């Protein structure tokens, strides 16, 4: 009987532990089924490889117009903006899913913490029960050593199992909490970084749009310049044809314009001075153009880094090569024009030689005229004839003066055209410099590849050739300047010779004035005509000066425009560099965000696996609970059998007690009184347990209808009242038994042991009832009947154990 009592106590402890495990594991599967975790992020993760560089796979045409390239650029950039928006929307969806997972994990964490608190409470209660069980085992050891060994082994096994389970639970909970904290921190950092990335992407899109607008403007300017170059080339061809026609007309008329070569020589000197000034300006413009090229190179570098369209650069290089070819053709045409000018100078040299020969012939004529004047002195008729010849010569001179005037006007027009051609040539040279700078920029962009090096070498060789050609042109200009200077010297000589001839003519005229008055009148007329010619010449010089001033003002305005363009280019370079740096930073941050998202996905998968393991453990625990319920049903059947045996024993005790009352008298009265006291104690205990059962039934019904905490408090009050009643009853019986102890010391000591053992056994039973009541509160799923059945079994066990002890002691006496 004692062995059955120890086994029943251990089975009660095991039942309580299994019920606690079922409390911890019951509500969780339902939540896991309801709150299914969101899908993984692998499919929604975006890659940087889908960045604007994907647009680089466009086919490259052989030759396309710049307008078509700009529209294609705009279209590709719009596509990139839409791709970025799609990626941002996917990232936002990922963030929403991650936030849902965080909320789900927080809910799970709260549930786990609640379960931990419940588990701690149950562990405390189990530890108290174990202490009480240890006390009961110590008392049982005094009765039998065999039951001690068995009970100690069973208790140690149960304690070790409970400790191992508790340690496992604590470790698992700690691991889950640590992993949850790590996941939360990682997700928070990922969300923060993604928000930053969104802001930076918005900024970069705005900057790219502004840069694209500026690039479109620059392309339009380049197109306008290309059109201007074409217009200038057409004008150069037209001017060449005009120059050729004028040269032909001049070649026919130079024979008659010998006397005005001095004026033309002075005009050539002025032109040479202007050419020198223009060369200086060209040098300055070349330096400025080089600066502009460097700035354009920087701007295009930034554009290439920000956009990354190598195909577009290739197209631009092809266009620039075509422009370079056109510029080279224009340079060749200019060289041809310079060659024609050299030919013109040589023809003028030949004309000067002819003029000298004509001067010599005129000198011979003058000598002949002197002889004729002497003859005229002899004969007035001959003098009159000579005067008529002189008049004719004066007329011829007037005609030559008119012809020279017309030629001077044409020469002025030619000078203006030459100035325009020089300005255009300077513009062409600036364009060539710009193209050269663009080639240099292209070489810089291709430094990373072997093809770029080859292209750079070709460009360098082309630049060397162009520089050599420029040097040759400069040398030719110097040679031409030297030739012009020599021609000017010859013209000075011719002028001096003409002055001498004029003086001789004046002497001749003075001599003729004395002789003929008519000659004086003709001379006065010639002087007035000369004054008029000088006045006209002065007016032409004034007009030339005004034209020169206008040209200088136009040059100044061009310089101002160039400075403004330089400033704009500097600003564009600065903005482009800033945009490139921001784009690089954004790429780095996007990569970091992707790596963190991948890590978060891995952590979520690990948590899913752990949740699956926990589900499996909960299923195992539920199986253990089912097994324990089956064992409880078997114990109930055994208890029914033992209750029948107890009835039979009670009948036999009644018979034995009647016999002993007849034989012993006083001794029987004491024993009966002790038995009645014990039975009265058992009756009180039975009434207490009956009250607890009734209260638990009522409270279970109330918790099923209303989930409140008031019934628990009432149950605890009932338990406390019952305990007080037990304590009062226990105090009353020893008072009645004290006189009997004086008479029979041995029997009273036995009764004391029995009373103490019953009291110690009843306390844990009541505590077990409380715990069962609490367990019934938490497990509201139709198991109230099982709890009632278990309580009844426990009460029956306690009564059977008491009756068995009494029977043993009475039989031993």
C-alpha positions in Angstrom: 0.0 0.0 0.0 2.8 2.4 0.8 4.5 1.6 -2.6 1.2 2.5 -4.3 1.0 5.7 -2.4 4.5 6.8 -3.5 3.8 5.9 -7.1 0.6 7.8 -7.1 2.4 11.0 -5.7 5.1 10.8 -8.4 2.5 10.2 -11.1 0.6 13.4 -9.9 3.8 15.4 -10.2 4.4 14.1 -13.7 0.8 14.9 -14.6 1.2 18.4 -13.4 4.4 18.9 -15.5 2.8 17.5 -18.6 -0.2 19.8 -18.1 2.1 22.8 -17.8 3.9 21.8 -21.1 0.5 21.5 -22.8 -0.3 25.0 -21.5 2.9 26.4 -23.0 2.5 24.6 -26.3 -1.3 24.7 -26.9 -2.1 28.2 -28.3 1.0 28.5 -30.4 0.1 26.2 -33.4 -3.2 28.1 -33.9 -1.3 31.4 -34.1 1.2 29.9 -36.5 -1.5 28.7 -38.7 -3.4 32.0 -38.7 -0.4 34.2 -39.0 1.5 32.5 -41.8 4.9 34.1 -42.4 5.3 36.2 -45.5 7.2 34.9 -48.5 10.9 35.2 -48.8 12.6 38.2 -50.4 14.7 36.4 -52.8 12.4 37.0 -55.7 11.9 40.7 -54.9 15.5 41.6 -54.4 16.7 44.0 -57.1 20.2 44.0 -58.6 22.5 46.9 -59.6 23.2 45.0 -62.8 19.8 46.3 -64.0 21.2 49.8 -63.7 21.4 52.3 -66.6 24.4 50.3 -68.0 21.9 47.9 -69.5 21.1 50.5 -72.1 24.6 50.3 -73.5 23.6 47.3 -75.7 22.1 49.5 -78.4 23.2 49.0 -82.0 25.6 51.6 -83.3 24.8 53.1 -86.7 27.3 54.1 -89.3 26.4 57.8 -89.6 23.5 59.4 -87.9 22.4 63.0 -87.4 23.0 64.7 -84.0 19.3 65.4 -83.6 18.4 61.7 -83.8 21.1 60.9 -81.2 19.7 63.5 -78.8 16.2 62.0 -79.1 17.6 58.5 -78.5 19.4 59.7 -75.5 16.3 61.2 -74.1 14.3 58.1 -74.7 16.9 55.8 -73.0 17.1 58.2 -70.1 13.4 58.1 -69.6 13.5 54.3 -69.7 16.1 54.4 -67.0 14.0 56.7 -64.8 11.0 54.3 -65.2 13.3 51.3 -64.3 14.5 53.1 -61.2 10.8 53.8 -60.2 10.0 50.1 -60.6 12.9 49.2 -58.4 11.9 51.7 -55.8 8.3 50.3 -55.8 9.7 46.7 -55.4 11.9 48.0 -52.5 8.9 49.6 -50.8 7.0 46.3 -51.1 10.0 44.5 -49.5 10.0 47.0 -46.7 6.3 46.5 -46.1 6.8 42.7 -45.9 9.8 43.1 -43.6 7.7 45.4 -41.3 5.0 42.7 -41.2 7.5 40.1 -40.3 8.9 42.3 -37.6 5.3 42.8 -36.2 4.8 39.0 -36.4 8.0 38.3 -34.6 7.2 40.9 -31.9 3.9 39.2 -31.3 5.6 35.8 -31.1 8.1 37.3 -28.7 5.4 38.7 -26.4 3.7 35.2 -26.5 7.0 33.6 -25.6 7.6 36.0 -22.8 4.1 35.2 -21.4 4.8 31.5 -21.7 8.1 32.0 -19.9 6.4 33.8 -17.0 3.8 31.0 -16.8 6.6 28.4 -17.0 8.5 30.1 -14.2 5.4 30.2 -12.0 4.8 26.5 -12.7 8.5 25.8 -12.0 8.2 27.5 -8.6 5.1 25.5 -7.8 6.7 22.3 -8.9 9.7 23.1 -6.7 7.4 23.6 -3.7 5.7 20.4 -4.5 9.0 18.6 -4.8 10.0 19.9 -1.4 6.8 18.7 0.1 7.3 15.3 -1.6 10.8 15.1 -0.2 9.4 15.6 3.4 6.8 12.8 2.7 9.6 10.6 1.4 11.7 11.1 4.6 8.8 10.0 6.7 8.2 7.0 4.4 11.9 6.0 4.8 11.4 5.4 8.5 8.6 2.9 7.6 10.5 1.0 4.9 14.0 1.1 3.4 12.9 -0.5 0.1 10.3 2.2 -0.6 13.0 4.8 0.2 15.4 3.5 -2.5 12.6 3.3 -5.1 11.2 6.7 -4.2 14.6 8.3 -4.2 15.5 6.9 -7.6 12.2 8.0 -9.1 12.4 11.4 -7.6 16.0 11.9 -8.8 15.0 10.9 -12.3 12.0 13.2 -12.3 14.1 16.1 -10.9 16.8 15.6 -13.4 14.3 15.3 -16.3 12.6 18.5 -15.1 15.9 20.3 -14.7 17.1 19.2 -18.2 13.8 20.3 -19.7 13.9 23.7 -17.9 17.5 24.2 -19.1 16.6 23.3 -22.6 13.7 25.7 -22.5 15.8 28.5 -21.1 18.5 27.9 -23.8 16.0 27.8 -26.6 14.2 31.0 -25.3 17.6 32.8 -25.0 18.6 31.8 -28.5 15.2 32.9 -29.9 15.4 36.2 -28.1 19.0 36.9 -29.3 18.1 36.0 -32.9 15.0 38.1 -32.7 17.0 41.1 -31.5 19.6 40.7 -34.2 16.9 40.4 -36.9 15.1 43.5 -35.6 18.3 45.5 -35.6 19.2 44.3 -39.0 15.8 45.1 -40.4 15.8 48.6 -38.8 19.2 49.4 -40.3 18.0 48.1 -43.7 14.9 50.3 -43.6 16.9 53.3 -42.6 19.4 52.8 -45.4 16.7 52.1 -47.9 15.0 55.4 -47.0 18.3 57.2 -47.4 18.7 55.4 -50.8 15.3 56.6 -51.8 16.2 60.2 -51.0 19.5 60.0 -52.8 17.9 58.4 -55.8 15.4 61.3 -56.0 18.2 63.8 -55.8 20.2 61.9 -58.5 17.2 61.8 -60.8 16.7 65.5 -60.5 20.4 66.1 -61.1 20.5 63.8 -64.1 17.4 65.5 -65.6 19.1 68.9 -65.2 22.4 67.5 -66.7 20.5 66.0 -69.6 18.8 69.3 -70.3 22.2 71.0 -70.3 23.7 68.3 -72.5 20.8 68.8 -75.0 21.5 72.5 -75.0 25.2 71.8 -75.7 24.3 69.4 -78.5 22.1 72.1 -80.0 24.9 74.6 -79.8 27.2 72.1 -81.5 24.7 71.6 -84.3 24.3 75.3 -84.8 28.1 75.6 -85.0 28.3 72.8 -87.5 25.7 74.6 -89.6 27.7 77.8 -89.3 30.8 75.9 -90.5 29.0 74.6 -93.5 27.8 78.2 -94.3 31.3 79.5 -93.9 32.7 76.8 -96.2 30.1 77.9 -98.9 31.0 81.5 -98.4 34.7 80.7 -98.7 34.1 78.9 -102.1 32.0 81.9 -103.3 34.8 84.3 -102.2 37.3 82.2 -104.0 35.3 82.5 -107.2 35.0 86.2 -106.7 38.7 86.6 -106.0 39.5 84.7 -109.1 37.3 86.9 -111.2 38.7 90.0 -109.6 42.2 88.8 -110.2 41.5 88.2 -113.8 40.1 91.7 -114.1 43.0 93.2 -112.3 45.5 91.4 -114.4 43.9 93.0 -117.5 43.8 96.5 -115.9 47.2 96.6 -114.1 49.0 97.6 -117.3 47.1 100.9 -117.2 47.4 101.5 -113.4 51.2 101.9 -113.0 51.1 105.3 -111.3 48.8 104.2 -108.5 50.9 101.3 -107.3 52.2 103.4 -104.5 48.8 103.8 -103.0 48.2 100.1 -103.4 51.5 99.4 -101.7 50.5 101.6 -98.7 47.2 99.7 -98.6 49.2 96.4 -98.6 51.3 97.7 -95.7 48.1 98.4 -93.8 46.8 95.0 -94.6 50.1 93.4 -93.5 49.9 95.2 -90.2 46.3 94.0 -89.8 47.4 90.5 -90.7 50.0 90.7 -87.9 47.4 91.9 -85.5 45.1 89.1 -86.6 47.9 86.6 -86.1 48.4 87.8 -82.6 44.6 87.5 -82.0 44.6 84.1 -83.5 47.3 83.0 -81.0 45.2 84.4 -78.2 42.1 82.7 -79.6 44.0 79.4 -79.8 45.0 79.7 -76.2 41.4 80.5 -75.3 40.2 77.6 -77.5 42.5 75.3 -75.7 41.1 76.4 -72.4 37.6 75.8 -73.7 38.6 72.4 -75.0 39.9 71.4 -71.5 36.7 72.6 -70.0 34.6 70.8 -72.5 36.7 67.7 -71.9 35.9 67.9 -68.1 32.2 68.4 -68.8 32.1 65.4 -71.2 34.0 63.3 -68.7 31.4 63.9 -66.1 28.6 63.2 -68.6 30.2 60.0 -69.6 30.7 58.9 -66.0 27.1 59.8 -65.0 25.3 58.3 -68.0 27.8 55.6 -69.1 26.8 55.4 -72.8 29.8 54.3 -74.7 27.8 53.8 -77.9 26.8 57.5 -77.8 30.4 58.5 -77.4 31.3 56.3 -80.4 28.6 58.1 -82.4 30.0 61.4 -81.2 33.5 60.4 -82.2 32.3 59.5 -85.7 30.5 62.9 -86.0 33.6 64.7 -84.7 35.8 62.8 -87.2 33.5 63.9 -90.0 33.7 67.5 -88.6 37.4 67.2 -88.5 37.5 66.0 -92.1 35.4 69.0 -93.1 37.6 71.3 -91.1 40.7 69.8 -92.8 39.1 70.4 -96.1 38.4 74.0 -95.1 42.1 74.3 -94.1 43.1 72.9 -97.4 40.9 75.4 -99.2 42.5 78.2 -97.1 45.9 76.9 -98.1 44.8 77.0 -101.7 43.6 80.6 -101.2 47.0 81.5 -99.6 48.7 80.0 -102.7 46.5 82.1 -104.9 47.4 85.1 -102.9 51.1 84.3 -103.4 50.5 84.0 -107.1 48.8 87.4 -107.0 51.8 88.9 -105.2 54.1 87.4 -107.8 51.9 88.8 -110.6 52.1 92.2 -108.9 55.9 91.9 -108.8 55.9 91.3 -112.5 53.6 94.3 -112.9 56.0 96.4 -110.9 58.8 95.2 -113.2 56.7 96.2 -116.2 56.0 99.6 -114.6 59.8 100.1 -114.2 60.3 99.3 -117.8 57.5 101.7 -118.7 59.2 104.3 -116.5 62.4 103.8 -118.4 60.5 104.2 -121.6 58.9 107.3 -120.2 62.3 108.7 -119.4 63.2 108.1 -123.1 60.0 109.9 -124.1 60.9 112.8 -121.7 64.2 113.1 -123.5 62.4 113.1 -126.8 60.0 115.7 -125.4 62.9 117.9 -124.4 64.2 117.7 -127.9 60.8 118.5 -129.1 60.5 121.5 -126.7 63.7 122.9 -128.2 62.2 122.4 -131.5 59.0 124.1 -130.3 61.0 127.1 -129.3 62.0 127.4 -132.9 58.5 126.8 -134.1 55.4 127.7 -132.2 53.4 125.4 -134.3 55.4 122.5 -133.1 54.8 123.8 -129.5 51.1 124.0 -130.1 51.2 120.4 -131.3 53.2 119.4 -128.2 50.6 121.2 -126.0 47.9 119.2 -127.6 49.9 116.1 -127.0 50.3 117.2 -123.4 46.6 117.7 -123.0 46.0 114.3 -124.4 48.5 112.9 -121.9 46.6 114.8 -119.1 43.4 113.3 -120.2 45.0 109.9 -120.2 46.2 110.6 -116.7 42.6 111.6 -115.7 41.4 108.3 -117.1 44.0 106.4 -115.2 43.0 108.3 -112.0 39.4 107.3 -112.5 40.5 103.7 -113.2 42.6 103.8 -110.0 39.7 105.1 -108.0 37.5 102.2 -109.1 40.3 99.8 -108.4 40.8 101.4 -104.9 37.0 100.8 -104.2 37.4 97.2 -105.4 40.5 96.8 -103.3 38.6 98.0 -100.2 35.8 95.5 -100.9 38.5 92.8 -101.3 40.0 93.9 -98.0 36.7 93.6 -96.3 36.1 90.2 -97.8 39.6 89.2 -96.7 38.9 90.4 -93.2 35.7 88.4 -93.1 37.6 85.4 -94.5 40.2 85.8 -91.7 37.5 85.9 -89.1 35.9 82.9 -90.6 39.2 81.1 -90.7 39.7 82.1 -87.0 36.3 80.6 -86.3 37.2 77.5 -88.2 40.5 77.2 -86.3 38.6 77.6 -83.0 36.3 74.8 -84.2 39.3 72.7 -85.1 40.7 73.3 -81.6 37.4 72.3 -80.1 37.3 69.2 -82.2 40.8 68.4 -81.1 39.8 68.8 -77.5 36.9 66.5 -78.0 39.3 64.0 -79.5 41.5 64.4 -76.4 38.5 63.8 -74.2 37.6 60.7 -76.2 41.1 59.4 -75.7 40.8 59.9 -72.0 37.6 58.0 -71.8 39.2 55.1 -73.7 42.3 54.9 -71.5 40.9 51.8 -69.7 40.8 49.8 -73.0 43.5 48.9 -75.6 41.4 50.4 -78.4 41.3 53.8 -76.7 45.2 53.8 -76.6 45.3 53.1 -80.3 42.8 55.8 -80.9 44.8 58.2 -78.8 47.9 57.4 -80.7 46.1 58.1 -84.0 44.8 61.4 -82.6 48.2 62.4 -81.3 49.7 61.7 -84.7 46.9 63.7 -86.3 47.5 66.6 -83.9 51.2 66.5 -84.7 50.4 66.7 -88.4 48.0 69.6 -87.8 50.6 71.4 -85.7 53.2 70.8 -88.4 50.9 72.1 -91.0 50.1 75.2 -88.8 53.8 75.8 -88.5 54.3 75.5 -92.2 51.5 78.0 -92.7 53.1 80.3 -90.3 56.5 80.0 -92.1 54.7 80.7 -95.4 53.1 83.8 -93.9 56.5 85.0 -92.7 57.9 84.4 -96.2 55.0 86.3 -97.7 55.5 89.1 -95.2 59.1 89.3 -96.3 58.0 89.4 -100.0 55.5 92.1 -99.2 58.2 94.1 -97.5 60.4 93.8 -100.6 57.5 94.8 -102.8 56.9 97.8 -100.5 60.6 98.8 -101.0 60.3 98.5 -104.7 57.1 100.6 -104.6 59.0 103.2 -102.6 61.6 103.3 -105.3 59.0 103.6 -108.0 57.4 106.4 -106.1 60.7 108.2 -105.8 61.2 107.8 -109.5 57.7 109.0 -110.2 58.4 112.0 -108.0 61.6 112.8 -110.0 59.6 112.5 -113.2 56.9 114.8 -111.8 59.6 117.3 -110.9 61.0 117.2 -114.4 57.5 117.6 -115.8 56.9 120.6 -113.6 60.2 122.2 -114.8 59.1 121.5 -118.3 55.7 123.0 -117.6 57.3 126.1 -116.0 59.4 126.7 -119.0 56.4 126.2 -121.2 54.3 128.6 -119.1 56.6 131.4 -120.1 56.2 130.5 -123.7 52.5 129.4 -123.7 49.7 130.7 -121.5 47.6 127.8 -122.5 50.0 125.4 -120.8 49.5 127.4 -117.5 45.7 126.9 -117.7 46.1 123.2 -118.3 48.5 123.0 -115.3 46.0 124.8 -113.0 43.3 122.4 -114.1 45.5 119.4 -113.3 46.3 120.8 -109.8 42.6 121.2 -109.0 41.9 117.7 -110.1 44.8 116.5 -108.0 43.2 118.2 -104.9 39.9 116.6 -105.6 41.6 113.3 -105.8 43.3 113.9 -102.5 40.1 114.8 -100.8 38.5 111.6 -102.2 41.4 109.6 -100.9 41.1 111.2 -97.4 37.4 110.3 -97.4 38.2 106.7 -98.3 40.7 106.5 -95.5 38.1 107.8 -93.0 35.7 105.1 -94.2 38.4 102.4 -93.8 39.1 103.6 -90.2 35.4 103.4 -89.3 35.3 99.9 -90.7 38.3 98.9 -88.7 36.7 100.2 -85.5 33.5 98.3 -86.2 35.6 95.1 -86.6 37.4 95.7 -83.3 34.0 96.2 -81.6 32.8 92.9 -83.0 35.9 91.2 -81.8 35.3 92.6 -78.3 31.7 91.3 -78.3 33.0 87.9 -79.4 35.4 87.9 -76.5 32.6 88.7 -74.0 30.6 85.8 -75.4 33.5 83.5 -75.1 34.0 84.5 -71.5 30.4 83.8 -70.8 30.6 80.4 -72.5 33.7 79.6 -70.4 31.9 80.4 -67.1 28.9 78.2 -68.2 31.3 75.4 -69.0 32.9 75.6 -65.6 29.6 75.5 -63.9 28.5 72.5 -65.9 31.8 70.8 -65.1 31.3 71.4 -61.4 27.7 70.1 -61.4 28.6 67.1 -63.5 31.4 66.1 -61.0 29.1 66.4 -58.1 26.5 64.3 -59.9 29.1 61.6 -60.6 30.2 61.5 -57.0 26.6 61.2 -55.8 25.9 58.5 -58.3 28.9 56.5 -57.1 27.8 56.9 -53.4 24.3 55.7 -54.4 25.6 52.6 -56.1 27.7 51.7 -53.0 24.7 52.2 -50.7 22.4 50.2 -52.9 24.9 47.3 -52.9 25.1 47.5 -49.1 21.3 47.5 -48.8 21.1 44.4 -51.1 23.6 42.5 -49.0 21.7 43.4 -45.8 18.5 42.3 -47.3 20.0 39.0 -48.3 21.3 38.5 -44.7 17.8 39.4 -43.4 16.3 36.8 -45.7 18.8 34.2 -44.5 17.9 35.0 -40.9 14.2 34.8 -41.6 14.7 31.3 -43.1 16.6 30.2 -40.1 13.8 31.4 -37.8 11.3 29.5 -40.0 13.4 26.3 -39.5 13.5 26.9 -35.7 9.7 27.5 -35.6 9.3 24.2 -37.4 11.5 22.5 -34.8 9.4 24.0 -32.0 6.2 22.8 -33.7 7.6 19.3 -33.8 8.5 19.5 -30.1 5.0 20.7 -29.2 3.5 17.8 -31.1 5.8 15.4 -29.1 4.6 17.0 -25.9 1.0 16.6 -26.9 1.6 13.0 -27.5 3.1 12.6 -24.1 0.0 14.3 -22.6 -2.2 11.8 -24.3 -0.2 8.9 -23.0 -0.4 10.4 -19.4 -4.2 10.7 -19.7 -4.4 7.0 -20.7 -2.3 6.1 -17.6 -4.7 8.2 -15.4 -7.7 6.3 -16.7 -5.9 3.1 -15.8 -5.2 4.3 -12.4 -8.8 5.3 -12.0 -9.8 1.7 -12.7 -7.4 0.4 -10.1 -8.7 2.8 -7.6 -12.2 1.6 -8.0 -11.0 -1.9 -7.3 -9.2 -0.7 -4.2 -12.3 1.1 -3.0 -14.2 -2.1 -3.0 -11.4 -3.8 -1.0 -11.6 -0.9 1.5 -15.3 -1.5 2.0 -14.6 -5.2 2.7 -11.8 -4.2 5.1 -14.1 -1.7 6.9 -16.6 -4.5 7.5 -13.9 -6.8 8.9 -12.6 -3.9 11.1 -16.1 -3.4 12.6 -16.2 -7.1 13.5 -12.7 -7.2 15.0 -13.4 -4.0 17.0 -16.6 -5.5 18.5 -14.7 -8.6 19.6 -11.9 -6.5 21.2 -14.4 -4.3 23.0 -15.8 -7.3 24.7 -12.4 -8.6 25.7 -10.4 -5.5 26.6 -13.0 -2.9 27.8 -11.0 0.3 28.5 -8.4 -0.4 25.8 -11.1 -0.8 23.2 -12.7 2.4 24.3 -9.4 4.3 23.7 -8.9 2.7 20.3 -12.4 3.4 19.3 -12.1 7.0 20.4 -8.8 7.3 18.4 -10.4 5.7 15.4 -13.4 7.9 15.6 -11.1 10.9 15.8 -9.2 9.8 12.8 -12.4 9.0 10.9 -13.7 12.4 11.9 -10.5 13.9 10.5 -11.0 11.9 7.3 -14.6 13.1 7.2 -13.5 16.7 7.5 -11.0 16.1 4.8 -13.6 14.5 2.6 -16.0 17.4 3.1 -13.1 19.9 2.2 -12.3 18.0 -0.9 -16.0 17.8 -1.8 -16.3 21.6 -1.4 -13.3 22.1 -3.6 -14.8 19.9 -6.3 -18.1 21.8 -6.2 -16.3 25.1 -6.2 -14.1 24.0 -9.1 -17.1 22.8 -11.1 -18.9 26.1 -10.6 -15.8 28.1 -11.4 -15.0 26.1 -14.5 -18.5 26.8 -15.8 -18.1 30.4 -15.0 -14.7 30.6 -16.8 -16.2 29.0 -19.9 -18.8 31.7 -20.0 -16.8 34.7 -18.6 -13.0 34.8 -18.8 -12.5 36.6 -15.5 -10.2 36.2 -12.5 -12.9 36.4 -9.7 -13.6 32.6 -9.6 -9.9 32.0 -8.9 -9.9 34.3 -5.9 -13.0 32.6 -4.5 -11.4 29.2 -4.9 -8.4 30.3 -3.0 -10.6 31.7 -0.2 -12.4 28.4 0.0 -9.1 26.5 0.2 -7.9 28.8 3.0 -11.1 28.3 5.0 -10.8 24.6 4.6 -7.2 24.7 5.8 -8.3 26.7 8.9 -10.9 24.1 9.6 -8.4 21.3 9.3 -6.0 23.1 11.6 -8.8 23.7 14.2 -9.8 20.1 14.0 -6.3 18.9 14.4 -5.9 21.0 17.4 -9.2 19.6 19.0 -8.5 16.0 18.8 -5.2 15.9 20.6 -6.8 17.7 23.5 -9.3 14.8 23.8 -6.6 12.2 23.4 -4.2 13.6 26.0 -5.6 11.7 29.1 -5.4 8.5 27.1 -1.7 9.1 26.3 -0.9 9.0 30.0 -2.5 5.7 30.3 -1.2 4.0 27.2 2.0 5.7 26.0 2.7 3.3 23.2 -0.7 3.6 21.5 -0.8 7.4 21.7 2.6 7.7 20.1 1.4 5.6 17.2 -1.7 7.7 16.9 0.4 10.9 16.8 2.5 9.5 14.0 -0.6 8.6 12.1 -2.2 12.1 12.6 1.1 13.8 11.5 1.4 11.6 8.4 -2.2 12.3 7.4 -1.8 16.0 7.9 1.4 16.1 5.8 -0.3 14.1 3.1 -3.4 16.3 3.0 -1.4 19.5 2.5 0.2 18.5 -0.8 -3.2 17.1 -1.9 -4.9 20.4 -1.4 -2.0 22.2 -3.2 -2.4 19.7 -6.0 -6.1 20.6 -6.1 -5.3 24.3 -6.4 -2.9 23.6 -9.2 -5.4 21.5 -11.0 -7.9 24.2 -10.6 -5.5 26.7 -12.2 -4.7 24.3 -14.9 -8.4 24.0 -15.6 -8.6 27.7 -15.9 -5.9 27.9 -18.6 -7.0 24.7 -20.5 -10.6 25.7 -21.5 -11.0 23.0 -24.1 -13.5 20.5 -22.7 -11.3 18.7 -20.1 -13.2 19.6 -16.8 -14.5 16.1 -16.5 -11.0 14.7 -16.5 -9.9 17.1 -13.7 -12.9 16.1 -11.6 -12.2 12.4 -12.1 -8.5 13.0 -11.1 -9.5 14.8 -7.9 -11.9 12.0 -6.9 -9.1 9.5 -7.5 -6.7 11.5 -5.3 -9.3 11.6 -2.5 -9.9 8.0 -2.7 -6.2 7.2 -2.6 -5.8 9.3 0.5 -8.6 7.5 2.3 -7.4 4.1 1.3 -3.9 4.8 2.5 -5.2 6.0 5.9 -7.4 2.9 6.3 -4.6 0.7 5.4 -2.3 2.2 8.0 -4.9 1.9 10.7 -5.5 -1.8 9.8 -1.8 -2.6 9.9 -1.4 -1.0 13.3 -4.5 -2.6 14.8 -3.5 -6.0 13.6 0.1 -5.6 14.8 -1.3 -4.8 18.3 
